[in-house]
Amino acid sequence: MSLKIKNICCIGAGYVGGPTMAVIARNCPKIQINIVDINEKKIKEWGNKDLNKLPVYEPGLDEYIKECRGNNLHFSSDVEKYISTADMIFLSVNTPTKTQGIGAGQASNLKWIEASARQISKYATGHTIVVEKSTLPVKTALTIKEILNGSNIDNDKTFQILSNPEFLSEGSAINDLEKPDRVLIGGENKEAIDSLINIYANWVPRERILTTDLWSSELSKLIANAFLAQRISSINSISALCEKTGADIKQVSLALGTDSRIGPKFLNAGPGFGGSCFKKDISNLIYICDHYGLYEVSKYWQKVIDINFWQSERISNLVVNKLFGNLSNKKISILGFAFKANTNDTRESPAIKICRNLLEEGANLKIYDPKVSKSQIDKDLGEFLPSNKNINSEYGNWIYCDLAEKTFEEADATLILTEWEEFKFLNWYDLALKMRRPSWVFDTRSIINLDLAKKAGLKIWSIGNGTLIK
């Protein structure tokens, strides 16, 4: 028999917590959902009347927030209050890679998970189901369980722990939540599992809700991201081979994708994978493998990260070489800064590494992204070089542009780093007139109309397109 869930508390108002709870709220109008976060600025942004200024950009998310906010979806920084009234608590806090200490650069930093578990242990009342939503190392549930049970001296509280990893793709998160390939629930207690199943069953077909043990569920999330990242590194490695041999990566990808054993997804060559999960999760997988003495396995997954780094370096070097080996005081248009289209997320974006490389070569960058703010770019590049300040004459500089067209004025080259739809339909005839010869276009996403760009008199490099060899 399942526990009837009336109140949900989600700890963490980020890219996972916000969209996930919005979709649950819309499909479960009788459940009161409170998203809590100690970051008061973020909570305030979720309450913004201007839905274009929500802290997370996802197509369609604004409509869900508009419909549910104030009804059965609420945002608050009063963590203690809503933990105490919750029947079910989702842990959706950040788990970044450790930057120092044991496992630095590989292991996940679980300080926010532990802090949240201690808050739950202190303020929860009665019976509470705790759901892991963050991407976590296998066996994390054991740590959470020890914290919850270890602090319950009076035995007046009971807890059950479930693993319910998210399998969201930024830019399509709402669709992924509404029509998931699968919902995975790992746990030991059937009553707790059934309680979560009953929530998802309001809109997800029962056959798509899979149940496993805790450890299999936790590990499945890491492995899913590792496999997806591996496909990206694989196709990117072949893009370099296509450029050398005269082949076209688009045609190679098409041939591969039509094989039912392979499928067409994640076969688009680009500047490398980014986002909050891929590198972090593979690094954690490598750490776990090394911990258990599986060194050959860890070396295999390390190569996926190495290829990703090499791809961004390869592109940066190519830009320098095409522009006569010197970028000093040359102006380069940068189109796109988010790690992929349809999101404002820049975490681990290949654009950051490539822009830093170009700045080191003395380039002056004009950066435009339709959803990434100047303040976010300043945060990503600020430690390297403050906006509009030449702290070293050997380094370049960057400015923010609010329109794509403005980045082309007197530009020696343009570099397309994010596959935004608007970049597919640029007026190359007009833009070419704004540029300085030899006017290069570096299309790292293979999205532009090559024929129009050629007719406009532009020199073109398109990723994985060996037919452009001269």
C-alpha positions in Angstrom: 0.0 0.0 0.0 1.4 3.4 -1.0 1.5 6.6 1.1 -0.7 9.3 -0.3 1.5 12.3 -1.0 -0.1 15.7 -0.3 2.9 17.9 0.2 6.3 17.8 -1.7 9.4 19.8 -0.9 12.1 20.1 -3.4 15.5 21.3 -2.1 17.3 23.0 -4.9 15.8 25.6 -7.4 18.1 25.0 -10.3 18.0 23.4 -13.7 16.6 20.1 -12.4 14.4 21.2 -9.5 12.6 24.0 -11.3 11.4 22.2 -14.5 10.8 18.9 -12.7 8.5 20.3 -10.0 6.7 22.5 -12.6 5.8 19.5 -14.6 4.7 17.5 -11.5 2.6 20.5 -10.3 0.8 20.8 -13.6 0.0 17.1 -13.8 -0.8 16.7 -10.1 -2.9 19.8 -9.2 -3.9 18.2 -5.8 -0.3 18.1 -4.5 1.2 21.2 -3.0 4.8 21.6 -4.1 7.3 23.9 -2.5 10.7 24.5 -4.1 13.2 25.8 -1.5 16.7 27.1 -1.8 19.0 29.1 0.4 19.9 31.3 -2.6 17.3 34.1 -2.0 18.2 35.8 -5.3 17.3 32.7 -7.2 14.0 32.3 -5.4 13.2 35.9 -6.1 13.9 35.3 -9.8 11.5 32.4 -9.9 8.8 34.7 -8.6 9.5 37.3 -11.3 6.4 38.6 -13.0 8.4 38.9 -16.2 8.5 35.2 -17.3 11.4 36.0 -19.6 13.6 36.6 -16.6 13.2 33.3 -14.9 16.6 31.9 -13.7 16.3 28.9 -16.0 15.4 29.1 -19.7 13.7 26.1 -21.2 11.2 26.3 -24.1 7.7 26.0 -22.6 8.8 26.3 -18.9 7.4 29.8 -18.6 3.8 28.6 -19.4 4.0 25.9 -16.7 5.2 28.5 -14.2 2.5 30.9 -15.2 -0.2 28.2 -14.8 1.0 26.7 -11.5 2.9 29.4 -9.6 0.8 30.6 -6.6 -1.6 27.7 -7.0 0.2 24.5 -6.1 3.7 25.5 -7.0 5.6 27.8 -4.6 9.1 29.1 -4.2 10.7 29.9 -0.8 13.9 30.3 1.1 12.3 29.0 4.3 13.8 25.6 4.0 13.0 24.5 7.5 9.3 25.2 7.3 8.6 23.2 4.1 10.8 20.3 5.1 8.6 19.9 8.3 5.4 19.8 6.3 6.5 17.5 3.5 5.5 13.9 2.9 8.1 13.6 0.2 11.4 15.5 -0.3 13.3 15.7 -3.5 17.1 16.4 -3.3 18.0 18.5 -6.3 21.0 20.3 -5.1 24.3 20.9 -7.0 27.0 18.2 -6.8 30.0 19.8 -8.5 33.4 18.1 -8.9 35.7 18.6 -6.0 38.4 21.2 -6.6 40.7 20.3 -3.7 41.4 17.5 -1.3 40.9 13.7 -1.9 39.6 13.1 -5.4 40.0 16.7 -6.6 39.1 17.0 -10.2 37.2 13.7 -10.3 35.1 13.0 -7.2 31.7 14.7 -6.6 31.5 17.3 -3.9 28.6 16.1 -1.7 28.6 18.8 0.8 25.2 20.2 -0.2 23.7 16.7 -0.2 25.0 16.1 3.3 23.9 19.5 4.5 20.4 18.9 3.0 20.2 15.4 4.7 21.1 16.9 8.0 18.4 19.6 7.6 15.9 16.9 6.7 16.9 14.8 9.7 16.4 17.8 12.0 13.2 19.3 10.7 11.2 16.5 9.1 8.2 15.2 11.0 6.6 11.7 11.0 7.3 9.5 8.0 9.2 11.1 5.1 10.2 9.7 1.7 13.5 11.2 0.5 14.1 11.1 -3.2 17.6 11.5 -4.7 17.1 13.6 -7.9 20.7 15.0 -8.1 23.2 13.0 -10.1 25.1 11.1 -7.4 27.9 8.6 -7.0 26.7 5.0 -6.4 26.2 4.2 -2.7 25.4 7.9 -1.8 22.0 6.7 -0.5 23.8 4.8 2.2 25.4 8.0 3.4 22.1 9.8 3.4 20.5 6.9 5.3 23.2 7.0 8.0 22.7 10.7 8.5 18.9 10.5 8.7 18.8 7.5 11.0 21.9 8.5 13.0 20.4 11.8 14.1 17.0 10.4 15.0 17.6 9.8 18.7 13.9 9.7 19.8 12.8 7.4 16.9 9.8 9.7 16.3 10.7 10.0 12.6 11.0 7.4 9.9 12.6 7.7 6.5 12.7 5.8 3.2 15.2 6.7 0.5 14.6 6.4 -3.2 16.8 7.1 -6.2 15.0 8.8 -9.1 17.7 10.2 -11.4 16.7 12.8 -14.1 17.4 12.0 -17.7 16.8 15.5 -19.1 18.4 17.2 -22.1 18.7 20.9 -21.6 16.7 22.7 -24.3 14.1 20.0 -24.4 13.6 19.3 -20.6 9.8 20.0 -20.6 9.2 17.5 -23.4 11.6 15.0 -21.7 9.6 15.3 -18.5 6.2 15.1 -20.2 7.1 12.2 -22.5 10.1 10.4 -20.9 11.7 7.4 -22.5 11.6 6.0 -19.0 11.2 7.0 -15.4 13.7 5.1 -13.2 13.0 4.5 -9.5 15.4 2.7 -7.3 14.6 1.7 -3.7 14.2 -1.0 -1.1 10.7 -0.3 0.2 7.8 -1.2 -2.0 5.4 1.3 -0.2 7.8 4.2 -0.9 8.4 3.1 -4.5 4.6 2.8 -5.1 4.1 6.3 -3.7 6.4 7.8 -6.3 5.1 5.6 -9.1 1.6 6.9 -8.3 2.8 10.5 -8.9 4.3 9.8 -12.2 1.4 7.6 -13.3 -0.7 10.7 -13.6 0.9 11.3 -17.0 3.5 8.6 -17.7 2.4 5.2 -19.0 3.1 2.6 -16.4 5.3 0.5 -18.7 7.7 3.4 -18.9 8.2 3.5 -15.2 11.1 1.1 -14.3 12.0 0.0 -10.8 15.5 -1.3 -9.7 17.5 -1.5 -6.5 19.1 1.7 -5.2 22.6 1.0 -6.4 21.6 0.2 -10.0 19.5 3.3 -10.2 22.3 5.6 -8.9 24.9 4.0 -11.3 22.5 4.1 -14.3 22.5 7.9 -14.4 26.3 8.1 -14.5 26.5 5.5 -17.2 23.8 7.1 -19.3 25.7 10.4 -19.4 29.0 8.6 -20.1 27.6 6.8 -23.1 26.1 9.9 -24.5 29.3 11.8 -24.1 31.2 8.9 -25.6 29.1 9.3 -28.8 29.9 13.0 -29.0 33.7 12.4 -28.6 33.5 9.6 -31.2 31.8 11.6 -33.9 34.1 14.6 -33.2 37.2 12.5 -33.6 35.8 11.4 -37.0 35.0 15.0 -38.0 38.8 15.6 -38.0 39.4 12.6 -40.2 36.7 13.8 -42.6 38.4 17.1 -43.0 41.7 15.5 -43.9 40.3 12.9 -46.3 37.7 14.9 -48.2 34.7 13.2 -46.6 31.6 15.0 -45.2 30.8 14.3 -41.5 27.1 15.0 -42.2 27.0 12.2 -44.8 28.9 9.8 -42.5 26.6 10.6 -39.6 23.6 9.9 -41.8 25.0 6.6 -42.9 25.7 5.6 -39.3 22.4 6.9 -37.9 20.3 4.8 -40.3 21.7 1.7 -38.8 19.1 0.6 -36.2 21.8 -0.7 -34.0 23.3 2.8 -33.7 20.5 5.3 -34.2 20.8 9.0 -35.3 21.0 10.8 -32.0 24.1 12.5 -30.6 25.9 12.1 -34.0 26.2 15.8 -34.8 29.9 17.0 -34.8 30.6 20.1 -32.9 33.1 22.0 -30.7 32.7 19.5 -27.9 30.2 18.6 -25.2 29.4 20.9 -22.3 26.7 21.3 -19.7 26.7 20.5 -16.0 26.8 16.7 -16.2 28.9 15.0 -18.9 32.4 15.9 -17.8 31.5 15.8 -14.1 29.8 12.4 -14.3 32.6 10.8 -16.4 35.2 12.2 -14.0 33.3 10.7 -11.2 33.0 7.4 -13.0 36.8 7.4 -13.5 37.3 8.1 -9.8 35.0 5.2 -8.9 36.7 2.8 -11.3 40.1 3.7 -9.9 38.8 3.3 -6.4 37.9 -0.3 -7.2 41.1 -1.0 -9.1 39.5 -1.0 -12.6 42.3 1.1 -14.1 41.9 0.0 -17.7 38.2 0.9 -17.5 39.1 4.4 -16.1 41.6 4.9 -18.9 39.0 4.2 -21.5 36.6 6.8 -20.0 39.4 9.3 -19.5 40.0 9.3 -23.3 36.4 10.5 -23.8 37.3 13.6 -21.8 40.7 14.0 -23.6 39.1 14.0 -27.0 36.6 16.6 -25.9 39.4 18.9 -24.8 41.4 18.2 -27.9 38.4 19.2 -30.1 38.1 22.7 -28.6 41.9 23.1 -28.8 41.9 21.9 -32.5 39.3 24.5 -33.4 41.1 27.3 -31.6 44.4 26.5 -33.3 42.7 26.3 -36.7 41.3 29.8 -36.3 44.8 31.1 -35.5 46.3 29.3 -38.5 43.7 30.5 -41.0 44.2 34.1 -39.9 47.9 34.0 -40.8 49.1 32.7 -37.4 48.4 35.9 -35.6 45.2 37.3 -33.9 46.7 40.4 -32.3 44.1 43.2 -32.4 42.0 41.2 -34.9 38.3 41.3 -34.4 36.4 38.0 -34.2 32.6 37.7 -34.1 31.4 35.0 -31.6 28.0 33.7 -32.2 26.7 31.6 -29.3 28.0 31.1 -25.8 25.6 28.6 -24.3 26.8 25.0 -24.4 23.9 24.1 -26.7 20.9 25.8 -28.2 17.6 26.5 -26.3 19.3 27.0 -23.0 21.0 29.8 -21.1 23.4 27.3 -19.4 27.1 28.0 -20.0 28.5 25.4 -17.6 31.5 23.7 -19.3 30.5 25.3 -22.5 33.2 24.8 -25.2 32.7 28.5 -26.0 34.5 29.4 -22.8 37.6 27.4 -23.6 37.7 28.6 -27.2 37.2 32.2 -26.3 39.9 32.1 -23.7 42.3 30.6 -26.2 41.5 33.3 -28.7 42.0 36.0 -26.1 45.4 34.6 -25.2 46.3 35.1 -28.8 45.4 38.8 -28.6 42.0 38.7 -30.4 39.3 41.2 -29.7 36.0 39.3 -29.4 32.4 40.5 -30.0 30.1 38.0 -28.3 26.4 37.5 -28.9 24.0 34.8 -27.5 20.2 35.2 -27.6 19.8 33.9 -24.0 23.1 34.2 -22.2 23.5 37.6 -20.4 26.5 39.8 -20.4 26.9 39.2 -16.7 27.1 35.5 -17.2 29.7 35.8 -19.9 31.6 38.2 -17.6 31.4 35.6 -14.9 32.8 32.8 -17.2 35.5 35.0 -18.7 36.0 37.5 -15.9 38.6 35.6 -13.9 40.6 35.3 -17.0 40.1 38.8 -18.4 37.7 41.5 -17.0 35.2 42.9 -19.6 36.4 46.0 -21.4 39.8 46.1 -19.5 43.1 45.4 -21.1 45.0 44.2 -18.1 47.8 43.0 -20.3 48.6 44.4 -23.7 49.5 40.9 -25.0 45.9 39.7 -24.3 42.9 40.5 -26.3 39.5 41.9 -25.0 35.9 41.2 -25.5 32.6 43.1 -25.6 29.0 42.0 -25.5 26.6 42.6 -28.4 22.8 42.5 -28.2 22.4 41.6 -31.8 24.2 39.1 -34.0 24.7 41.6 -36.8 26.7 44.0 -34.5 29.4 41.4 -34.0 30.3 41.5 -37.7 31.4 45.1 -37.9 35.0 45.2 -39.0 35.3 41.5 -38.0 38.1 39.5 -39.6 36.2 36.3 -38.9 33.1 34.9 -37.3 33.0 31.8 -35.2 29.6 30.0 -34.7 29.8 28.1 -31.4 26.1 27.4 -30.6 23.5 26.0 -32.9 20.8 28.6 -32.4 18.1 28.6 -35.0 18.6 32.2 -36.0 22.2 31.5 -37.0 21.0 29.2 -39.8 19.3 32.1 -41.6 21.9 34.9 -41.5 22.0 37.3 -44.4 25.5 36.6 -45.6 25.5 39.2 -48.4 24.9 42.0 -45.9 27.2 40.6 -43.2 30.1 40.1 -45.6 30.0 43.8 -46.4 30.6 44.6 -42.7 33.7 42.4 -42.4 37.3 42.9 -43.2 39.0 40.6 -45.8 39.7 37.8 -46.0 36.5 37.4 -44.0 36.5 33.8 -42.6 33.4 31.9 -41.3 34.2 29.1 -38.9 31.1 27.0 -38.5 31.7 24.6 -35.6 28.1 23.3 -35.8 27.7 22.8 -39.5 24.5 24.7 -39.7 25.0 27.6 -42.2 23.9 27.7 -45.8 27.3 27.1 -47.4 26.2 28.1 -50.9 25.0 31.5 -49.8 28.1 32.2 -47.7 30.3 31.2 -50.7 28.4 33.5 -53.1 28.9 36.3 -50.6 32.6 35.9 -51.1 33.4 34.5 -47.7 36.1 31.9 -46.9 34.5 29.0 -45.0 35.5 26.2 -42.7 32.7 23.9 -41.6 33.4 21.2 -39.1 33.9 17.8 -40.6 33.5 19.0 -44.1 36.4 17.7 -46.1 34.9 18.8 -49.4 36.1 22.4 -48.5 39.8 21.2 -48.8 41.7 23.4 -51.1 
